[in-house]
Amino acid sequence: MTVPLDGIRVIDLSRYIAGPLCAQLLGDLGAEVIKVEAPRGEEGRLAFPLHEGFSLYFANFNRNKRGATLNLRTDQGKALLRELVACSDVLVQNYRVGVMEEMGMAYPELAKLNPRLVMVNISGFGRTSALATWPAYDEIAQAMSGLMDLTGPPDGQPTLVGTAIVDHLTGIYSAYGTLAALEQRWRTGRGQEVDVALVPCGISVLLTSIPWFLLTGTAITRNGNRHPLHAAINTYPTKDGYIHIVAPVDPMWGKLAEVLGREELRTHPDYATMQARAARKDEIDALIAAWTARHTSQEAATILAKAGVACGPVRRIQEVATDPELRQQGLVLDVQAPGGGTVPVMGNPVKLASAPVQVRHSPPALGQDNAYVYGDLLGHSPADLQRWRESGIL
């Protein structure tokens, strides 16, 4: 089977989520990804939750990669990395800003070895930011991007999203930038740097909040599950849980009014327009909640969807996890654990008709491919590898 990135080699020096996810996405598309870790392993190998000593966190961001170890604090380790750079297409790194320069691995130096190299730099704030050297994680980016300010109940504190959403955004944006740089390389023959940062990625999704404030001086505030500007968008209680309904536009509001048994509200001047309904959120929510409370979540969803109203039951994690469609759509994949057996990881939602995502490599055991990387690829002898292992270089 032909895969889109066949023949592309990626060196993954990154840790945690954003960088490893970027490299994994490229691996899913067929690139050969070599994850290079310190001899002790990256911190993610110990991150919770652990299943029989194996990190599900690590497993979710490191499939379709080979594994090598390398001590970049040594001159020999740096020399071996330079050899890898010379025969690779992409380098992904998320060291603190300035570390690559301190190691003599800034892009201008690496480009002398390989002018076609695409180097992906992932950081917290951006390499030119005044805060460039500050440490950052997803939660920091959610806080400083404004996402937390928009999330949570109106009378409550700013709230984190329930997953590492900015890390994921950054990983996806990084893969997107990498593909663009590779495409341009086919035309120019030269690589380039791709810079992506957590906080800017978080800010990038504030599609109306930032522009609205710049235009009006008015800040959109936390609204819980309501929309800040429109009505008939909220989460409503049912007999057995909750359902979320989105019916702001006039045609869909008309369909919802029919379901509620209040067809007159389609044309009543207090409800006929989006602007009028936005001024009556409390009344509208009360009408909808009275109706949803008489049905189970699934009953309400079936009735509303049949009428053409956008809605969805609020599913618990256990419901989502046991939905047969997860397996059918490849949203859950099984990978081998280093100690034996398999563990489930999240799949790739992108479906290419000619090249479906497959697990070609399970998350690598620490240094499992050193012989391939330093022997087969770089041409060093088994004696060299043994000597480097004994001296702490591998």
N, C-alpha and C positions, 0 to 999 in steps of 0.2 A: 504494500500500500504506500502510495506517495503521500508524504506529509508536508505541510506548507514550509516549515523551517528546516527541512532535511539539509544537512551540510553546514548548518550554522552551529558554531561552538560558543558556549556561554560559560564564563568563569564567574561563579557566585561567591563573593567574599562576604555577603551580608548576613545579618542575624535578625532574630525576632520575626516580624510579620511582613512589612512592606517590601523589603528587598527580596526575601525568600519567595514571597508570592509572585513578584515580578518575574523572577527566574523560573518559577514553577509554571507560570502561564506560558512562557516561551518553550519550556520543556513539553508541555501539553501539546504544543503545536509542532513538535518534532525536533526541536533543537537538542543538541547534546549539551547537557548542563553538568558542569563539574562543580560541586559544592566543596569549597576549600575552607577548612576549619583549623583552628589552633589544635595542637595535639591533645589538649584536654577536652576538646569539643566545644561547640557553641552553647551559650546559656540556655537556649530553647530546648535542649535535650533533657533538661531537668524541670521544665515548666509543667505545672499542673494543668489538667488532670493527668495522672499517671495510671496506666493499665499494666499491671504486672511489671512495673518499673520502666515502661515505655511511654514517652510523652505523646499524648494525642495532639497537643499543641504543635510539637515538632512534626508529627506525621502529616498534619494538614497542610503544611507549607513546603514540603520537601520531597514529594514524589517526583518521578521522572528525572532524577538526578543521580549522578555518580558521586561518590564520596572520597575526598582526599584530605589528608592533614598536612599542615605546613606551618612552621614557626616563623612568622614574619618579623620577629625581633632579632633574627640572625641574618648575617650577610648571605649565607648559603640559601636560606629560605627566600630572601628577596631575589636572589639570582634565579632560583627555580620559578618564582612567580613571573619574572621577566621572560623566561623561556615559554611559559604558558601563554602569556600575553602575545608573544610573537606569532603563535599559531592559532589564535582564537579570534572570534569576531566581536564579542561583547564581553565587557567586564561590568558587573553590578557590585556596588559597594555602598555601605551606609555607615562608615566610620565617622566619628566626630570630625567636623570641618577642620581641615588642617593636617589630619593624620597622614593622609596619602602624600601630602607635600613633605612632611617630616621624614617619611620613608624613602623619599626620592622617587615617588610614584605618581607625581602630578601628571595630568594628561599630556602636556607638551613633551614630557620625558618618555612616556609610554608610546606616544604617537611616532617618536623617532624609531622605535622598535617595530611598530606596526601602524602605518599611516591609515589603514582601513579600520582601525579599532573604534568601536562605539563604546564609550564609557558612561555608565549610568550612575550618577551621584544622587543618593537619597539622604535627606537631612531633615531636621525638625522645622527649621524656619527659612531655609534657603541660604546659599553660600554667601550672598551679598547682604543679607539681613544684619541689622545691628545686633540681633540676638543669635547670630550664626553659631556661636560656640556653646549656647545653652543646651543642656540635655533635654530630650523631649520623647514622650511616648504618646500613644493614641489619646489617652485621657487628657494630657496637656494640650494636645492639638484641639480636642473638642472644646476645652475650656477657652483657649485663646482665639479660636476661630469665630466664636459666637454661637456655635451649635448648642452648647449647654444653655445659653441665655434664651434660646427659643424652645427648649424642651422641658416639659414638666407642667404641673398645674399652675394656673395664674397666681395663686396665693402661696405657692411652695417655692423651694429653692431650685436653682438651675440643676438640671438632671442629665446624667450621661445617657447616651443611647445604649441599648442593651448588648451591643457587641462592638468590636474594635473597628468601627465603620470608617474612620479616617485612615487607619493603616491599610484597610482593604482598598479604599479609593486611591491611595498613594501607590499601592502595588499595581493596580489596574492602569492608572495614568502612566506609571513608569514603563509598563509593557507597551502601552500605546506609543509613547515617545520613542521607545527602542525600535519598534516596527517602522515608524516614520524615518528614523535615522538610517536604518538598514535599506529602506526603499530609496532614500536619497543617495546612499552610497553606490547603488547600482548605476546611478546617473553620473555621479561625480568621481567615483573611485576613491573617495576619502571618507573616513569616519568623522565623528564629532562627539562632543560631550552632550549628555542629556541630564539636566538638573531638575529634580522634583523634590518638593518638601511637604511635610505633613500639614502644617498650618495653612499654607496657601491652598492645598487641596481641600481642606475643610471649608475654607472661605468660598471656594469656587462653587459650592452647591447652595449657597445662600442667594438663590436666583432672583428673588424679589425683595428680600429683606434689606440688603445693602443698597440696591438701586432706589428703592422706595424712600429710604432715609435720606439719601443724597438728593433726591428730587424734592422732598417735602419737609425734611427735618423731623419727621415723625417716625419713631421706632416701632416696629412690629414686636409685640411682646408675647410672652408665653400664653398659650391658650389651651393647654391640656390636649385633648384629642379633637377639639374644634379647629376649624379653619379660621385664621384671624380676620378674614374679609368676607367670607361667604357663609350662608346658612345651609342647613340640611347636610352638614358634614360633621359627623360625630360618632362616638361609640355608644351603643344603647344596650341596656340590660335585656336579657331574654329569660325564659324559664330555666335554662340550664347554663347560662354563660353570658356572652356578649356578642354583638354583631356591629360591624362598622359599615356605615352607609355614606355614600358620596352622591348627592343629587343637587348640585348648585345651579345648573343651567335650566332654563325655562322648560324645554321639552322633558327633561328627566324629572323635574319637579312636578310636572303635570302627571306623569306616570306614577310617581310616589303618592300624590294626592288621591289618585284613583284607588291605589292599594289601601290607603288609610280610610277609604270611604268618605272622603271629603273633596269630591270633584269640584265643588264650588270654589275651592281655594286656588284652582288653576287661573281663574279670571278675577278673583276678588282683588281690588286695588291694593289692599294691605299685603298681598302675597304674590301678585302677578309678575313682579320683576325681581331680578337678583338684588337690586338695591333695596327694595322694600323688604324682602325676606331677611336681608342682612341685619336690618333694624329690629327683627323679631326672633332672634335666635332662641331665646328662652321659651317662647310660646311654641315654636316649631319643634324644638327638642322635646317638650312635654307631650305634644301630639304623637310624635314618633315613638317615644318611650312607652306611652300607654299601649300602643299597638304591638310593639316588639315584646313587651312583657307577657303577652298572651300566647306567645309561640316559643318553641325551642329555637335555638340558633339555626339549625338546619332547615326547619320549617320556614322560618322567616326568610332565609336566604333563597330558598327554592321559589317562594312566592314572588319575592322582589326581583330576582333574576329573570324569571319568566315574564314579568311585566316590563323588563328592560331597565331596571334600576341597578346601578352599580353598588355592589355590596359584598361582604364576605364575613363569615363567622370568624371570631377571634379564636384561633386554635391554640391549644396548649402544646408545649413542646412535645409531649408524648404522643399527641395526635399527629403532629407533623412527621415525627420520626418513624411512625409505623404506617404512614401512608404508602401504599404500594407504588404510587407514581414516582416516588423518590428513586427507587431502583430502575423503574421503567425508563425514566428520563436521564439516568446516569448522574443523578444529583448526589448519590452515595456510592462510593467505590470501596473495594476492599484492597488493602495493601498488606504485605508481609511485615510482621514485627521481627526485629533482629533475633529475639529469643525463640521464635517459632510461633505458628498460628497467624491469624489475620486480625486486623482491626479495621473498622469502618472509618472513612474520611469523607469530607465533602468533595463532590465532583465539580465539573466545570459546566456552567449553564449554557455555554456557547456550543452550538451544534453545527458542525461543518458536514455537509452531506457526503463529501468524498473522503473525509478524514476524521472520523469520530475520535474523541479523546479516549486513549487507552492508557492503562498503567503499564508502561514498558519497564520502569524501574520503581520498586518500592523505596521508601525513604532509606537512605544508606546507613549501614552501621558505620561507626567512626573509622575513617581511613580504609574502608573496605576495598577501594579501587586504587590504592597507592601504586600497586604494581602496574596497572594499566596506564595510569596517568604519567608516572615518572619513568616507567620502563618502556611500554609500548609506544606512547605518544612522544616522549622526549628522548628516548633512546639510552637511558642510563641503565647500568648493570645491576643485577641483584645484589652484588657486593656493595655498590653505592647506596642502595636503599637500606641495606642492613646497617651500614655505617651511619647513615643519617638517622635511622631509628634509634640507634644506641646513643647518639649525641643529642637527641631531643629536637632534631630538625623536622622529623616527620612524626 
